[in-house]
Amino acid sequence: MFDSANLDHVVDEETYRREEPKLREALLAAQVALGRQARFPVLIVIGGVEGAGKSETVNVLNEWMDPRHIRTYGFPDPSDEERERPRMWRYWRALPPRGTTGILFGAWHSQPIIDRVMGRIDDARLDQHVDEILRFEQMLADEGVLLLKFWLHLTRDQQRRRLEALAKSPRTRWRVTDLDRKYSRRYDRFVRVAERYSRRTSTAAAPWIVVSGANANYRNLTVGRTLLAALGERLGTRRPPRAPGRTPPLLPSVDRMNVLRALDLDRAVPAGRYHRALEKWQGRLALLARHSKFARTGVVAVFEGNDAAGKGGVIRRVTGALDARQYRGISIAAPTEEERAQPYLWRFWRHLPRRGRFVLFDRSWYGRVLVERVEGICLEEDWMRAYGEINDFEQSLIDHGLVVAKFWLAISKQEQLRRFREREKTAFKRFKITPEDWRNRKKWEAYERAVCDMVDRTSTHRAPWTLVEANDKPFARIKVLKTLCAAIEERLDTA
Amino acid sequence: MFDSANLDHVVDEETYRREEPKLREALLAAQVALGRQARFPVLIVIGGVEGAGKSETVNVLNEWMDPRHIRTYGFPDPSDEERERPRMWRYWRALPPRGTTGILFGAWHSQPIIDRVMGRIDDARLDQHVDEILRFEQMLADEGVLLLKFWLHLTRDQQRRRLEALAKSPRTRWRVTDLDRKYSRRYDRFVRVAERYSRRTSTAAAPWIVVSGANANYRNLTVGRTLLAALGERLGTRRPPRAPGRTPPLLPSVDRMNVLRALDLDRAVPAGRYHRALEKWQGRLALLARHSKFARTGVVAVFEGNDAAGKGGVIRRVTGALDARQYRGISIAAPTEEERAQPYLWRFWRHLPRRGRFVLFDRSWYGRVLVERVEGICLEEDWMRAYGEINDFEQSLIDHGLVVAKFWLAISKQEQLRRFREREKTAFKRFKITPEDWRNRKKWEAYERAVCDMVDRTSTHRAPWTLVEANDKPFARIKVLKTLCAAIEERLDTA
């Protein structure tokens, strides 16, 4: 893996002085084109052994290009706002918007390697991280991110000499921390782990580019030219125009049964029982939300369903049990400009709660495999990969200790018609019913198919879908409250 | 101030059951109109004495209206990301976008009152807070925010009974903290301070609405109806269509002298001296940025200037001395959709650095009094008030211990022409020169006038403008580096 980097690569001063200005101008021009096309972001990850010149390389890139369109992030100890959210949250925060460049020191790669070197985790745990990271980087690539991972390498001797030199000079002594020295003492172990790790995390989509850091001229030119080549290629190749998505042919079903049709939509709460039941379950939820252990977890709840299925009413019954400081209701509509410049899931990551809080999504990331699939807003390849991306996303919430609850509110076609008509009658409800609702209604079967696929592919043991019979609003509200309480109780028992 | 709230206000159950549904429906309808007009945000501040039902009131509002379009914020101890930024940053973070409602517990009012009650600050310091807050709220009002400040009050006896009741019930005992008890022991002192404070912070734009919290029915109906009335009024009154701004007549100047014309734009660095000087001052800046004391401060630098004055080049010479992890370059272009939904300064607050960092603005909040004034993008009343708002903004940065450095890069009209022509020749610089640049050039005098006004009105002792003679690029770069170093050194001496 590091063999060729172990050779002595040297570029003499004269060559450097000749080549550097050309490279610099070309990079600047490419950066301008990147900004004006604004089709994709560039994400540069800089990893490697201590003393290989990571900072110097990044500073040179910022010097060569326009620093106003580059964001550079180091990842020291996470802030408390970061610690209270899933591990990857801080990296999602650092993703560059389309047309710009982000440079991340180590990014999501440092911690697993260091933890393994320090013996804090074993190979099995490391492999789990690797799998998570591979899927994450695949997602970035699928989202069009130009991801370049540089590994700056030094041999054992080169590193020793380098750290000594840094420690000698008063201008650079501050940079050599005890931690660095500790790493260098563990050089062999570090390189062994890093070798295995970088081999596992080198993929077609984003291979590690190993560069010898011993000679600054060689290192800078190599990194710069690699970046230039990658940029040039991507800027040249327009992706195929987004054709309207095609829904796959419905499977020939022997019977007409499916998870939705299996529901008895007319289940109801006996008249008169509703209010006592509501009080009971809201009371239960209120106490759970204040349970001492709850401060260590949190809830991400998703509410999807047919138009007019009563999502808003259900959400209000949930929030009715909570202190307003403890929850956020997020209503998902069209993404904003800043959200459109990021990978699909970015707009959901940004709303993730701190510990001890609720976030209630009225419509959610599942729009990708529902409306966007049925209406052909995204390509089939996009919504097909979304199932896996969504499972990964929810897994990271669960790994962080959050409760993930997903509800599909189902009503019958007749009941929907009744509610549409009713809404058109009531003055201040009329805004709720639009021509689009009528259009969606025409695609009832296509949506039904999409929902069944969604449930089959994203209902997991830890993040199951709850299908809610919603023709009777009281029944739906009680069932949601009950399910939510049960999910939280289960979480608190294991917390 | 609290007299009428000290009376016994009671609404009986029957009346409440009759009035509540009507109010609720009206509020929901108003909220819908608010969202669809999306002309202004609603900001509700809930303050008052402990036990007066602040949480209950907010929960009721969330229950009555659609919680998906309301964001509620409490302000416990600031997170470290908040502590590392100016005091008001956490409140800017919580401002609701147009068309939505934000409910803030105590907001920027709690801390000053509590600090005064606890004797941590004296009346003089409290008055400073009051002044800052008055200007802040005036700015919000001028920006079109519908600001409602409710003060929920209780008499001494009412509070004692209330806290006793809460402490008795197991379901509410958790809510009565020792702190509450401490406050209640200090009731008289608290109310005396609060009285003075709320009187000082009651303005025409945003008066305190004092409501007795003793009777829940009365409290809820009063708050709800006040909100409904305010909403109804604002939704009804369209603001005057934004007429194009008029620049005031230029003062008849006896001579043609002004701060710009007083500059000798051709000052230059003797050929051959530039590179040594650059190395010297970049070295100095590099060391200052790593000074142990620097971790306690930070730099906000603003770069404005004529088109083609060389801002980008100057900024690159500054960043060239820094570690890429330590600075952000922010290039200010048209605001994004999310930024347009907020008060003018929001888009700059969001970029403020944590301690020990640099943020370099290429163009800045001064666009308000430059391009927006000259091009008539905003009304005269808007850019006229901007001078004061900007001074307040920069003062809060300085109070936080940040260095604020502002540079105007000035070139002659002839030199600009030369550079425009040159840019049109060079292939990859052509993107830098647009028809707009030529248009702006025609308005040279108007811009000159705007710059002079800007300097006169916003160059303060702690945040002075540095006018940079920039016909000679090397001279401009060295002068900026020198000035920046001096400003940081001065800051470190006093730190």
Interface residues (C-beta under 8 A of the other chain):
Chain A: E25 L28 A29 V32 R36 S55 V58 N59 L61 N62 E63 D66 P67 R68 H69 I70 R71 T72 Y73 G74 S79 D80 E81 I103 F105 R171 W174 A286 L287 R290 G312 I315 R316 T319 G320 L322 D323 A324 R325 Y327 R328 G329 I330 S331 T336 E337 E338 L360 D362 A427 F428 F431
Chain B: E25 L28 A29 V32 R36 S55 V58 N59 L61 N62 E63 D66 P67 R68 H69 I70 R71 T72 Y73 G74 S79 D80 E81 I103 F105 R171 W174 A286 L287 R290 G312 I315 R316 T319 G320 L322 D323 A324 R325 Y327 R328 G329 I330 S331 T336 E337 E338 L360 D362 A427 F428 F431
